[in-house]
Amino acid sequence: MNAETEFLLIDKNAIRQALTLPQVFEATEAALVKTFTGVARQQIRRTLELPGAAGSCLSLMYAALDDRPLFGAKVLSVFPDNFAHGLASHRGGVFLFDKDHGRPVALIDGGELTAWRTAAASAVATRALSRRESSILTVLGYGEQARRHVEAIAYVRPIRAIQVWGRDFAKAQRFAEDMSTSGFETQAHHDAAEAVREADIICTTTSSEEPVLFGEWLPQGVHVNAVGASVASCREIDFECVRQARIWVDYLPMALAAAGELIEAIESGRIGRDHIRGEIGEVLAGTKPGRTSDTEITLYRSLGVPAQDIELANLVYFSARKAGLGIPTDFRL
């Protein structure tokens, strides 16, 4: 096959074979630091709203990293209701190009890549912001991201117990039972407030339009990863959560455009922009302190950063090529 026209198709199975959690954490942390330092050149997510459940959209994210040979774009359809039908909510691909002549080199499963990097970003933020001894994890939601978050958070903190809440109690129970097979003490709750009562770490992984986590419930010293709401019309946390927490974001321009609860709180004058402490990359780079006491409440507001996708896509591409993974094809453009 002509090297100039070789193009690699990398599906989810190849991604899983190409990556390990430590590699993903390292790449994710690097991307978040590069977002802060400007080594990553990127813009905020572009979305086209679609009919259907809140958050249904066509999503476009793109970036180039000054220290990586490949740049590209991720295009996804986001259909939050898919989970109820046994389908992935994020479906699409990451299209990669080389910097030498702009040659297309690969198409990577975007849903699988997103699942890896979203949970990894929460884990990296949790390692930076939560108390070291944190052992009780509460997950609000029971979908794919909930599962990924349990695996990722348990890698960076000594998690022994998992509390689960979801709108469908039977599904929450099944999720808890599945987690128990991995060696965790687990419990499903009818009441979300009860699920978070003793939490050290809380992950919200829903696609809810209305808050599922309320500030009046938050235990002292808890760390929150707010993950599920990626468009301004959806919000998982209420204003009291915003008011109480020291808030860190992945990419400030994205947060000010898509984090509905932060936008509303700022526009209404209830908080100033300086209530957002900064980007998590600043903490990871050591230029700002993260948690400063065992009693403060910290919150990482995750929207997803294009640099994360492209950093991880570079890793996947070169790992896959080295291991002979993926399907090479002749792609002439």
Residue frames relative to the residue before (quaternion, step in Angstrom):
aa qw qx qy qz dx dy dz
M 1.0000 0.0000 0.0000 0.0000 0.00 0.00 0.00
N 0.5208 -0.6479 0.4674 0.3007 3.58 -1.00 0.90
A 0.4686 -0.6984 0.4629 0.2799 3.61 -0.74 1.05
E 0.6399 0.5418 -0.3250 0.4375 3.58 1.11 -0.61
T 0.7718 0.3283 -0.1847 0.5123 3.60 1.12 -0.51
E 0.4477 0.6898 -0.4675 0.3242 3.62 1.23 0.04
F 0.0329 -0.7845 0.6166 -0.0569 3.54 -0.89 1.05
L 0.2351 -0.8081 0.5314 0.0968 3.57 -0.82 1.03
L 0.1985 -0.7470 0.6258 0.1049 3.56 -0.91 1.02
I 0.0594 -0.8176 0.5721 -0.0277 3.57 -0.61 1.18
D 0.1577 -0.8155 0.5530 0.0648 3.58 -0.39 1.24
K 0.7455 -0.4266 0.2619 0.4400 3.57 -1.29 0.09
N 0.6320 0.5344 -0.3486 0.4399 3.60 1.01 -0.67
A 0.6426 0.5059 -0.3177 0.4798 3.57 1.03 -0.76
I 0.6150 0.5417 -0.3454 0.4572 3.59 1.04 -0.76
R 0.6753 0.5061 -0.2951 0.4481 3.57 0.88 -0.96
Q 0.6690 0.4798 -0.2973 0.4836 3.58 1.09 -0.66
A 0.6857 0.5162 -0.2783 0.4311 3.56 1.10 -0.72
L 0.7730 0.3837 -0.1675 0.4767 3.59 1.11 -0.68
T 0.1211 -0.7143 0.6753 0.1382 3.50 -1.39 0.37
L 0.6464 -0.5375 0.3611 0.4035 3.60 -1.14 0.51
P 0.6496 0.5070 -0.3549 0.4416 3.66 0.81 -0.76
Q 0.6327 0.5241 -0.3316 0.4639 3.60 1.02 -0.76
V 0.6686 0.5003 -0.3005 0.4608 3.57 0.94 -0.90
F 0.6256 0.5251 -0.3391 0.4667 3.60 0.99 -0.77
E 0.6654 0.5120 -0.3062 0.4488 3.57 0.89 -0.94
A 0.6777 0.4831 -0.2918 0.4714 3.58 0.91 -0.91
T 0.6545 0.5192 -0.3125 0.4522 3.58 0.98 -0.83
E 0.6499 0.5001 -0.3151 0.4778 3.57 0.93 -0.86
A 0.6346 0.5284 -0.3308 0.4568 3.59 0.97 -0.83
A 0.6687 0.5075 -0.3053 0.4496 3.59 0.92 -0.89
L 0.6599 0.5034 -0.3100 0.4637 3.59 1.00 -0.78
V 0.6331 0.4975 -0.3297 0.4929 3.59 1.07 -0.68
K 0.6643 0.5021 -0.3068 0.4610 3.60 0.94 -0.85
T 0.5729 0.5641 -0.3742 0.4621 3.58 1.16 -0.52
F 0.6816 0.4757 -0.2737 0.4840 3.58 0.95 -0.89
T 0.7438 0.4334 -0.2409 0.4482 3.62 0.82 -0.94
G 0.4996 -0.6683 0.4232 0.3530 3.61 1.20 -0.36
V 0.4128 0.6879 -0.4877 0.3443 3.58 1.24 0.19
A 0.6755 0.4068 -0.2670 0.5540 3.55 1.22 -0.51
R 0.1541 -0.7593 0.6267 0.0836 3.55 -0.88 0.98
Q 0.1991 0.7894 -0.5353 0.2253 3.53 -0.51 1.23
Q 0.2346 -0.7223 0.6226 0.1885 3.51 -1.35 0.17
I 0.6526 -0.5189 0.3678 0.4118 3.54 -1.26 0.22
R 0.6609 -0.5005 0.3882 0.4025 3.54 -1.29 0.41
R 0.2212 -0.7310 0.6305 0.1383 3.55 -1.12 0.80
T 0.0283 -0.8187 0.5735 -0.0089 3.58 -0.82 0.92
L 0.1857 -0.7232 0.6536 0.1235 3.49 -1.27 0.63
E 0.3427 -0.7602 0.5133 0.2028 3.57 -0.42 1.20
L 0.1597 -0.7845 0.5966 0.0559 3.53 -1.08 0.86
P 0.5980 -0.5538 0.4158 0.4035 3.60 -1.17 0.45
G 0.5759 0.5892 -0.4386 0.3590 3.57 -1.21 0.50
A 0.8105 -0.2397 0.1885 0.5001 3.53 -1.21 -0.53
A 0.6339 -0.5197 0.4076 0.4024 3.55 -1.22 0.53
G 0.7731 0.3198 -0.2570 0.4838 3.55 -0.93 0.95
S 0.4831 0.6479 -0.4512 0.3785 3.61 1.25 -0.09
C 0.2429 0.7826 -0.5325 0.2122 3.58 -0.66 1.05
L 0.3851 -0.6001 0.6214 0.3246 3.47 -1.46 0.00
S 0.1251 -0.8236 0.5531 0.0130 3.57 -0.69 1.12
L 0.0600 -0.7853 0.6162 0.0055 3.56 -1.00 0.92
M 0.0538 0.7769 -0.6234 0.0694 3.57 -0.85 1.07
Y 0.0397 0.8168 -0.5730 0.0547 3.60 -0.90 0.85
A 0.0510 0.7985 -0.5948 0.0771 3.53 -1.15 0.70
A 0.1285 -0.7239 0.6660 0.1258 3.50 -1.41 0.29
L 0.2185 -0.7663 0.5941 0.1098 3.56 -1.00 0.88
D 0.4955 -0.7047 0.4180 0.2883 3.56 -0.67 1.09
D 0.7582 0.3703 -0.1998 0.4981 3.60 1.10 -0.62
R 0.6544 0.4609 -0.3340 0.4978 3.61 1.18 0.40
P 0.5082 -0.7119 0.3993 0.2749 3.62 -0.92 0.87
L 0.7533 0.3541 -0.1982 0.5175 3.60 1.18 -0.43
F 0.1141 -0.7607 0.6350 0.0715 3.56 -1.09 0.77
G 0.1119 0.8387 -0.5280 0.0727 3.57 -1.15 0.18
A 0.3935 -0.6929 0.5622 0.2213 3.50 -1.41 -0.22
K 0.2345 -0.7385 0.6137 0.1517 3.51 -1.21 0.63
V 0.0612 -0.7789 0.6241 0.0081 3.56 -0.83 1.03
L 0.0329 0.8121 -0.5778 0.0750 3.55 -0.69 1.14
S 0.2725 -0.6456 0.6668 0.2538 3.49 -1.34 0.39
V 0.1460 -0.7803 0.6051 0.0607 3.57 -0.94 0.94
F 0.0673 0.7874 -0.6027 0.1106 3.56 -0.53 1.25
P 0.2654 -0.8229 0.4779 0.1547 3.60 0.11 1.27
D 0.6486 0.5392 -0.3247 0.4279 3.61 1.08 -0.60
N 0.4673 0.7114 -0.4361 0.2921 3.60 1.21 -0.27
F 0.5802 0.6141 -0.3758 0.3807 3.56 1.06 -0.73
A 0.6416 0.5352 -0.3188 0.4476 3.57 1.05 -0.78
H 0.7149 0.4082 -0.2369 0.5159 3.58 1.24 -0.43
G 0.5621 -0.6306 0.3755 0.3812 3.57 1.24 0.25
L 0.5839 0.5711 -0.3660 0.4460 3.57 1.22 0.48
A 0.5768 -0.5745 0.4486 0.3687 3.56 -1.22 0.46
S 0.4476 -0.7049 0.4839 0.2619 3.57 -1.03 0.77
H 0.7484 0.2991 -0.1694 0.5672 3.60 1.16 -0.60
R 0.0919 0.8087 -0.5688 0.1186 3.57 -0.54 1.18
G 0.4510 0.6608 -0.4995 0.3324 3.55 -0.83 1.00
G 0.4225 -0.7216 0.4966 0.2328 3.54 -1.16 -0.49
V 0.3526 -0.6656 0.6067 0.2541 3.50 -1.41 0.27
F 0.1937 -0.7841 0.5868 0.0572 3.55 -0.68 1.19
L 0.1190 -0.8305 0.5440 0.0159 3.59 -0.54 1.21
F 0.1154 -0.7739 0.6216 0.0380 3.54 -1.19 0.77
D 0.4134 -0.6815 0.5241 0.3001 3.58 -1.15 0.48
K 0.5333 -0.6630 0.4391 0.2885 3.54 -1.22 0.59
D 0.5424 0.6460 -0.4053 0.3523 3.60 1.19 -0.33
H 0.8257 -0.0241 0.0647 0.5598 3.55 0.75 -1.09
G 0.5524 -0.6353 0.3897 0.3733 3.60 1.24 0.25
R 0.3343 0.7641 -0.4931 0.2474 3.59 1.17 0.53
P 0.4296 -0.6607 0.5399 0.2957 3.61 -0.94 0.80
V 0.1062 -0.8375 0.5352 0.0290 3.59 -0.76 1.01
A 0.8366 -0.0050 0.0398 0.5463 3.63 1.05 -0.51
L 0.1403 -0.7112 0.6755 0.1348 3.48 -1.42 0.39
I 0.1032 -0.8173 0.5667 -0.0127 3.56 -0.63 1.21
D 0.5726 -0.5922 0.4404 0.3569 3.58 -1.02 0.80
G 0.3017 -0.8078 0.4847 0.1465 3.56 -0.40 1.25
G 0.6165 0.5519 -0.3520 0.4374 3.58 1.06 -0.65
E 0.6737 0.4873 -0.2873 0.4755 3.56 0.92 -0.92
L 0.6466 0.5143 -0.3225 0.4619 3.58 0.95 -0.85
T 0.6423 0.5267 -0.3149 0.4592 3.59 1.00 -0.85
A 0.6388 0.5334 -0.3286 0.4465 3.57 0.96 -0.85
W 0.6599 0.5016 -0.3063 0.4680 3.59 0.93 -0.87
R 0.7558 0.4276 -0.2534 0.4263 3.58 0.62 -1.07
T 0.6067 0.5573 -0.3699 0.4294 3.62 1.07 -0.60
A 0.6877 0.4581 -0.2798 0.4888 3.58 0.86 -0.94
A 0.6352 0.5341 -0.3322 0.4483 3.58 1.01 -0.77
A 0.6392 0.5208 -0.3314 0.4586 3.60 0.98 -0.78
S 0.6364 0.5110 -0.3281 0.4756 3.59 1.00 -0.78
A 0.6573 0.5102 -0.3141 0.4571 3.58 0.97 -0.83
V 0.6439 0.5127 -0.3190 0.4699 3.58 0.96 -0.85
A 0.6646 0.4846 -0.3007 0.4828 3.60 0.98 -0.85
T 0.6324 0.5361 -0.3261 0.4543 3.57 1.03 -0.79
R 0.6420 0.5178 -0.3154 0.4693 3.56 0.99 -0.82
A 0.7042 0.4659 -0.2616 0.4676 3.58 1.05 -0.73
L 0.8145 0.3367 -0.1203 0.4568 3.59 1.01 -0.80
S 0.6768 0.5016 -0.3143 0.4376 3.61 1.06 -0.57
R 0.5993 -0.5283 0.4459 0.4037 3.54 -1.32 0.24
R 0.5818 -0.6383 0.3809 0.3300 3.58 -0.90 0.95
E 0.7288 0.4443 -0.2422 0.4613 3.58 0.99 -0.81
S 0.3190 0.7787 -0.4924 0.2222 3.62 1.25 0.10
S 0.0019 0.8454 -0.5309 0.0583 3.57 -0.65 1.12
I 0.7002 0.3973 -0.2678 0.5293 3.61 1.24 -0.20
L 0.1015 -0.8042 0.5856 -0.0069 3.54 -0.62 1.22
T 0.1224 -0.7633 0.6306 0.0685 3.56 -0.91 0.98
V 0.1117 -0.7796 0.6151 0.0360 3.54 -0.91 1.00
L 0.1550 -0.7559 0.6309 0.0813 3.56 -0.79 1.06
G 0.6854 0.3304 -0.2950 0.5780 3.53 -0.24 1.35
Y 0.1473 -0.8108 0.5639 0.0547 3.57 -1.18 0.53
G 0.4445 0.7038 -0.4446 0.3307 3.57 1.19 0.51
E 0.8128 -0.2694 0.1902 0.4802 3.53 -1.31 -0.37
Q 0.6786 0.4884 -0.3101 0.4526 3.59 0.89 -0.86
A 0.5788 0.5637 -0.3795 0.4508 3.59 1.10 -0.56
R 0.6670 0.4971 -0.2954 0.4699 3.58 0.91 -0.92
R 0.6660 0.5014 -0.3074 0.4588 3.55 0.88 -0.91
H 0.6595 0.5190 -0.3157 0.4428 3.57 0.99 -0.79
V 0.6024 0.5391 -0.3685 0.4591 3.58 1.00 -0.69
E 0.6756 0.4984 -0.2972 0.4548 3.58 0.83 -0.99
A 0.7131 0.4676 -0.2681 0.4483 3.58 0.83 -1.00
I 0.6778 0.4847 -0.3064 0.4603 3.61 0.87 -0.89
A 0.6479 0.5199 -0.3199 0.4557 3.59 1.02 -0.79
Y 0.5964 0.5666 -0.3620 0.4384 3.60 1.19 -0.37
V 0.7783 0.3525 -0.1776 0.4884 3.59 1.07 -0.70
R 0.7672 0.2162 -0.1473 0.5856 3.61 1.25 -0.23
P 0.5367 -0.6623 0.4207 0.3103 3.63 -1.08 0.68
I 0.0024 0.8417 -0.5388 0.0364 3.57 0.60 1.16
R 0.0843 -0.7988 0.5950 0.0272 3.56 -0.86 1.01
A 0.8004 0.1895 -0.0808 0.5629 3.59 1.13 -0.64
I 0.1301 -0.7816 0.6079 0.0508 3.55 -1.08 0.82
Q 0.1457 -0.7600 0.6308 0.0575 3.55 -0.92 1.05
V 0.1134 -0.8222 0.5577 0.0072 3.58 -0.82 0.98
W 0.0241 0.7607 -0.6486 -0.0005 3.54 -1.13 0.75
G 0.1404 0.7560 -0.6353 0.0717 3.53 -1.20 0.65
R 0.6627 -0.5304 0.3428 0.4025 3.56 -1.21 0.45
D 0.7203 0.3229 -0.2123 0.5760 3.58 1.10 -0.65
F 0.3420 -0.7882 0.4734 0.1938 3.57 -0.23 1.29
A 0.6185 0.5530 -0.3515 0.4337 3.59 1.01 -0.76
K 0.6682 0.4804 -0.3021 0.4811 3.58 0.98 -0.80
A 0.6201 0.5285 -0.3407 0.4692 3.57 1.05 -0.71
Q 0.6396 0.5279 -0.3165 0.4604 3.56 1.04 -0.79
R 0.6539 0.5041 -0.3160 0.4673 3.57 0.95 -0.86
F 0.6218 0.5333 -0.3329 0.4670 3.56 1.04 -0.79
A 0.6602 0.5076 -0.3066 0.4609 3.58 0.90 -0.93
E 0.6431 0.5197 -0.3195 0.4629 3.58 0.99 -0.82
D 0.6354 0.5225 -0.3244 0.4670 3.58 1.02 -0.80
M 0.6704 0.4996 -0.2996 0.4595 3.57 0.96 -0.88
S 0.6088 0.5677 -0.3578 0.4233 3.59 1.07 -0.64
T 0.6131 0.5537 -0.3511 0.4407 3.59 1.13 -0.57
S 0.6522 0.4912 -0.3107 0.4867 3.59 1.28 -0.30
G 0.6560 -0.5677 0.2927 0.4021 3.56 1.28 0.25
F 0.5503 0.6062 -0.4037 0.4084 3.60 1.25 0.18
E 0.4350 -0.5936 0.5902 0.3318 3.53 -1.28 0.45
T 0.0019 -0.8390 0.5425 -0.0416 3.60 -0.58 1.04
Q 0.0208 0.7794 -0.6262 0.0060 3.52 -1.25 0.55
A 0.2576 -0.7350 0.6082 0.1531 3.55 -1.00 0.87
H 0.1933 -0.7990 0.5654 0.0678 3.57 -1.03 0.82
H 0.4487 -0.6425 0.5528 0.2835 3.54 -1.21 0.65
D 0.7651 0.3401 -0.1325 0.5304 3.55 1.11 -0.83
A 0.4148 -0.7272 0.4893 0.2445 3.60 -0.64 1.10
A 0.6148 0.5579 -0.3543 0.4303 3.59 1.03 -0.73
E 0.6534 0.4990 -0.3073 0.4792 3.57 1.02 -0.79
A 0.6331 0.5604 -0.3307 0.4192 3.58 1.03 -0.78
V 0.7520 0.3898 -0.2149 0.4862 3.60 1.04 -0.70
R 0.4060 0.7786 -0.4336 0.2022 3.59 1.28 -0.27
E 0.8052 0.2196 -0.1089 0.5400 3.61 0.92 -0.83
A 0.3557 0.7856 -0.4569 0.2183 3.58 1.24 0.23
D 0.3099 -0.6918 0.6204 0.2012 3.51 -1.26 0.64
I 0.7731 0.0958 -0.0194 0.6267 3.56 1.15 -0.78
I 0.0892 -0.7770 0.6218 0.0408 3.58 -1.00 0.84
C 0.0725 -0.7682 0.6344 0.0458 3.56 -1.00 0.86
T 0.1599 -0.7593 0.6239 0.0930 3.58 -0.79 1.03
T 0.0049 0.8338 -0.5466 0.0767 3.57 -0.51 1.21
T 0.4247 0.7106 -0.4541 0.3292 3.59 1.11 0.68
S 0.3897 -0.6749 0.5557 0.2894 3.56 -1.34 -0.03
S 0.2384 0.8368 -0.4664 0.1594 3.56 1.21 0.56
E 0.4300 -0.6711 0.5460 0.2580 3.54 -1.18 0.72
E 0.7596 0.3057 -0.1486 0.5546 3.55 1.16 -0.68
P 0.6453 -0.5548 0.3491 0.3923 3.61 -1.09 0.61
V 0.1743 -0.7548 0.6239 0.1032 3.53 -1.15 0.78
L 0.7304 0.3037 -0.1985 0.5788 3.58 1.30 -0.20
F 0.1271 -0.8149 0.5653 0.0125 3.55 -0.78 1.11
G 0.5846 -0.6446 0.3818 0.3114 3.52 -0.96 0.96
E 0.6217 0.5619 -0.3508 0.4179 3.59 1.04 -0.68
W 0.6460 0.5274 -0.3198 0.4498 3.60 1.23 -0.35
L 0.5739 0.6752 -0.3707 0.2781 3.58 1.10 -0.67
P 0.3695 -0.7161 0.5433 0.2356 3.60 -0.82 0.95
Q 0.6095 -0.5463 0.4292 0.3820 3.55 -1.22 0.52
G 0.8405 0.2321 -0.1714 0.4586 3.55 -1.02 0.88
V 0.4523 0.7047 -0.4473 0.3142 3.58 1.26 0.06
H 0.2295 -0.7170 0.6316 0.1852 3.55 -1.30 0.42
V 0.1575 -0.7961 0.5821 0.0515 3.58 -0.93 0.98
N 0.1280 -0.7268 0.6681 0.0954 3.54 -1.12 0.83
A 0.1063 -0.7906 0.6022 0.0322 3.59 -0.45 1.22
V 0.0411 -0.8840 0.4584 -0.0824 3.52 -0.11 1.39
G 0.7205 0.5543 -0.2753 0.3129 3.55 0.78 -1.05
A 0.7060 0.4550 -0.2734 0.4688 3.62 1.01 -0.71
S 0.0216 -0.8455 0.5328 -0.0288 3.58 -0.36 1.21
V 0.7053 0.3255 -0.2606 0.5733 3.58 1.29 0.12
A 0.6527 -0.5826 0.3246 0.3595 3.55 -1.13 0.69
S 0.6333 0.5543 -0.3399 0.4197 3.63 1.13 -0.50
C 0.7073 0.3964 -0.2500 0.5292 3.60 1.24 -0.28
R 0.0700 0.7922 -0.6042 0.0507 3.56 -1.03 0.75
E 0.2699 -0.7941 0.5331 0.1109 3.54 -0.86 1.01
I 0.7563 0.3234 -0.1769 0.5404 3.60 1.19 -0.42
D 0.4151 -0.7199 0.4988 0.2463 3.57 -1.08 0.69
F 0.7237 -0.4423 0.2948 0.4401 3.57 -1.30 0.13
E 0.6270 0.5519 -0.3536 0.4209 3.59 0.99 -0.72
C 0.5841 0.5407 -0.3629 0.4845 3.60 1.15 -0.57
V 0.6531 0.5166 -0.3025 0.4639 3.53 0.93 -0.96
R 0.6860 0.5066 -0.2906 0.4339 3.57 0.85 -0.98
Q 0.7208 0.4769 -0.2566 0.4327 3.57 0.89 -0.94
A 0.7395 0.4904 -0.2298 0.3999 3.56 0.97 -0.86
R 0.3861 -0.6048 0.6288 0.2996 3.48 -1.38 0.40
I 0.1598 -0.8523 0.4975 0.0250 3.55 -0.30 1.33
W 0.0616 -0.7566 0.6508 0.0106 3.50 -1.07 0.97
V 0.1756 -0.7872 0.5855 0.0809 3.58 -1.02 0.79
D 0.5595 -0.6050 0.4344 0.3637 3.57 -1.23 0.26
Y 0.7871 -0.0178 0.0777 0.6116 3.57 1.00 -0.89
L 0.4108 -0.7753 0.4182 0.2349 3.57 -0.24 1.29
P 0.6513 0.5010 -0.3540 0.4466 3.68 0.81 -0.77
M 0.6376 0.5162 -0.3281 0.4684 3.61 1.05 -0.71
A 0.6540 0.5216 -0.3178 0.4463 3.58 0.91 -0.90
L 0.7005 0.4683 -0.2734 0.4640 3.58 0.94 -0.84
A 0.6938 0.4385 -0.2769 0.4997 3.59 1.27 -0.17
A 0.8341 0.2541 -0.0768 0.4835 3.61 1.04 -0.70
A 0.6110 0.5253 -0.3736 0.4596 3.63 1.18 -0.22
G 0.3154 -0.8226 0.4386 0.1775 3.56 0.12 1.34
E 0.6836 0.4932 -0.3060 0.4425 3.59 0.89 -0.87
L 0.6509 0.4911 -0.3186 0.4833 3.61 1.08 -0.63
I 0.6336 0.5365 -0.3257 0.4523 3.58 0.97 -0.88
E 0.6810 0.4928 -0.2892 0.4580 3.57 0.85 -1.00
A 0.6638 0.5110 -0.3104 0.4493 3.59 0.93 -0.89
I 0.6694 0.4839 -0.2963 0.4794 3.60 1.02 -0.78
E 0.6902 0.4913 -0.2883 0.4461 3.59 0.84 -0.98
S 0.6815 0.4717 -0.2863 0.4807 3.59 1.11 -0.62
G 0.4952 -0.6852 0.4060 0.3471 3.58 1.28 -0.14
R 0.4570 0.7028 -0.4479 0.3109 3.59 1.23 0.13
I 0.7600 0.0634 -0.0931 0.6400 3.57 1.28 -0.38
G 0.4035 -0.6670 0.5547 0.2909 3.54 -1.28 0.31
R 0.6643 -0.4971 0.3537 0.4319 3.59 -1.20 0.27
D 0.6308 0.5478 -0.3452 0.4276 3.58 1.12 -0.56
H 0.4691 0.6416 -0.4648 0.3901 3.61 1.24 0.03
I 0.6114 0.4643 -0.3360 0.5457 3.57 1.24 -0.46
R 0.3930 -0.7738 0.4463 0.2182 3.57 -0.43 1.23
G 0.6953 -0.4157 0.2806 0.5149 3.56 1.11 -0.64
E 0.6540 -0.4731 0.3964 0.4373 3.54 -1.29 -0.37
I 0.5711 -0.6159 0.4173 0.3471 3.55 -1.03 0.78
G 0.5552 0.6163 -0.3831 0.4064 3.59 1.19 -0.49
E 0.6019 0.5569 -0.3551 0.4489 3.58 1.16 -0.55
V 0.6436 0.4961 -0.3135 0.4913 3.57 1.06 -0.76
L 0.6760 0.5046 -0.2921 0.4506 3.57 0.91 -0.96
A 0.6813 0.4684 -0.2790 0.4885 3.58 1.12 -0.66
G 0.4958 -0.6931 0.4045 0.3320 3.58 1.27 -0.17
T 0.5113 0.6629 -0.4191 0.3515 3.59 1.21 0.26
K 0.7625 0.1605 -0.1340 0.6122 3.60 1.27 -0.26
P 0.4716 -0.6533 0.4963 0.3232 3.59 -1.08 0.62
G 0.3837 -0.6994 0.5468 0.2541 3.57 -1.15 0.60
R 0.8028 0.0280 0.0334 0.5946 3.58 -0.34 -1.24
T 0.1614 -0.8113 0.5578 0.0674 3.56 -0.91 0.94
S 0.7874 0.0852 -0.0970 0.6027 3.60 1.28 -0.02
D 0.5935 -0.5877 0.4220 0.3526 3.55 -1.26 0.39
T 0.6954 0.4972 -0.2761 0.4393 3.59 1.17 -0.39
E 0.5881 0.5949 -0.3934 0.3814 3.61 1.11 -0.42
I 0.3979 -0.6818 0.5672 0.2349 3.52 -1.30 0.54
T 0.0963 -0.7941 0.5991 0.0346 3.57 -0.77 1.04
L 0.0878 -0.7949 0.6002 0.0143 3.55 -1.14 0.71
Y 0.1558 -0.7553 0.6315 0.0796 3.54 -0.92 0.98
R 0.1591 -0.7937 0.5838 0.0623 3.57 -0.56 1.19
S 0.1350 -0.8301 0.5409 0.0142 3.54 -0.27 1.33
L 0.0640 -0.7839 0.6170 0.0273 3.56 -0.89 0.99
G 0.4856 -0.6254 0.4602 0.4016 3.56 1.15 -0.58
V 0.1450 -0.8060 0.5733 0.0265 3.54 -0.74 1.11
P 0.5227 -0.6468 0.4418 0.3365 3.63 -0.80 0.90
A 0.6185 0.5658 -0.3469 0.4208 3.59 1.01 -0.77
Q 0.5973 0.5594 -0.3666 0.4426 3.59 1.08 -0.66
D 0.6665 0.5115 -0.3032 0.4497 3.57 0.89 -0.94
I 0.7255 0.4436 -0.2580 0.4586 3.58 0.82 -0.97
E 0.5930 0.5359 -0.3640 0.4782 3.61 1.08 -0.61
L 0.7039 0.4545 -0.2682 0.4754 3.56 0.84 -0.98
A 0.6233 0.5426 -0.3393 0.4493 3.59 1.05 -0.72
N 0.6025 0.5369 -0.3506 0.4752 3.61 1.06 -0.70
L 0.6582 0.5086 -0.3038 0.4645 3.57 0.92 -0.93
V 0.6640 0.5066 -0.3062 0.4570 3.58 0.87 -0.94
Y 0.6664 0.5286 -0.3128 0.4226 3.56 0.83 -0.99
F 0.7372 0.4151 -0.2531 0.4693 3.60 0.71 -1.02
S 0.6134 0.5249 -0.3521 0.4736 3.61 1.10 -0.58
A 0.6580 0.5125 -0.3051 0.4596 3.57 0.97 -0.86
R 0.6506 0.5092 -0.3201 0.4637 3.58 0.93 -0.82
K 0.6597 0.5153 -0.3070 0.4527 3.57 0.93 -0.89
A 0.7462 0.3998 -0.2094 0.4893 3.59 1.01 -0.86
G 0.4722 -0.6875 0.4351 0.3393 3.60 1.25 -0.02
L 0.4228 0.6991 -0.4657 0.3401 3.57 1.12 0.67
G 0.6886 0.4529 -0.3528 0.4430 3.55 -1.25 0.41
I 0.4290 -0.6840 0.5355 0.2475 3.52 -1.37 0.22
P 0.2363 -0.7752 0.5657 0.1524 3.61 -0.51 1.10
T 0.0043 -0.7916 0.6108 -0.0165 3.54 -1.02 0.79
D 0.4703 -0.6497 0.5119 0.3077 3.55 -1.23 0.44
F 0.0048 0.8247 -0.5587 0.0882 3.57 -0.34 1.31
R 0.0495 -0.8350 0.5475 -0.0226 3.57 -0.14 1.29
L 0.0939 0.7735 -0.6197 0.0938 3.56 -0.68 1.17
